[in-house]
Amino acid sequence: DCAAGFYAPVSGAWTCAICSAGTYNINSRSTMCQGCSAGSLALDGASACTFCPGGTFASMSSSTACAQCGIGLFSSSPGSSACASCPAGTSTSAPGAASASLCVAQTQQVVVSMVLQAAPETFLDSAVRQKVVAA
């Protein structure tokens, strides 16, 4: 018999092989490991799959890692296979949002900040630029 996280490549074999990343095994007499479902992952030698935490996802089965939700997306439930989009007119300020409450309205201040970074001398005279930067 093989320990959890291992399998016998041939039934009745004396040697056990480790389950590869993305797969798991809890049955000591199994001749193969099972793939984790989308939304979860497993490392080498796993006896169970682990759900991707909020703010991340795994879109494929047999995943070896969870990916962060991008900016403008969120995943509030562990075990997500995809991220949801923020409501129209809102976005997250950073990747990995684990709640829709992190989707905030895009304000004029953000727009002004982007303009200042792109080409401040084109859009604002120096007095206005100093006031906006100081804010």
Secondary structure, 3 states (H helix, E strand, C coil): CCCCCEECCCCCCCCCEECCCCEECCCCCCCCCEECCCCEECCCCECCCEECCCCEECCCCCECCCEECCCCEECCCCCCCCCEECCCCEECCCCCECCHHHCEECCHHHHHHHHHHHCHHHHCCHHHHHHHHHC
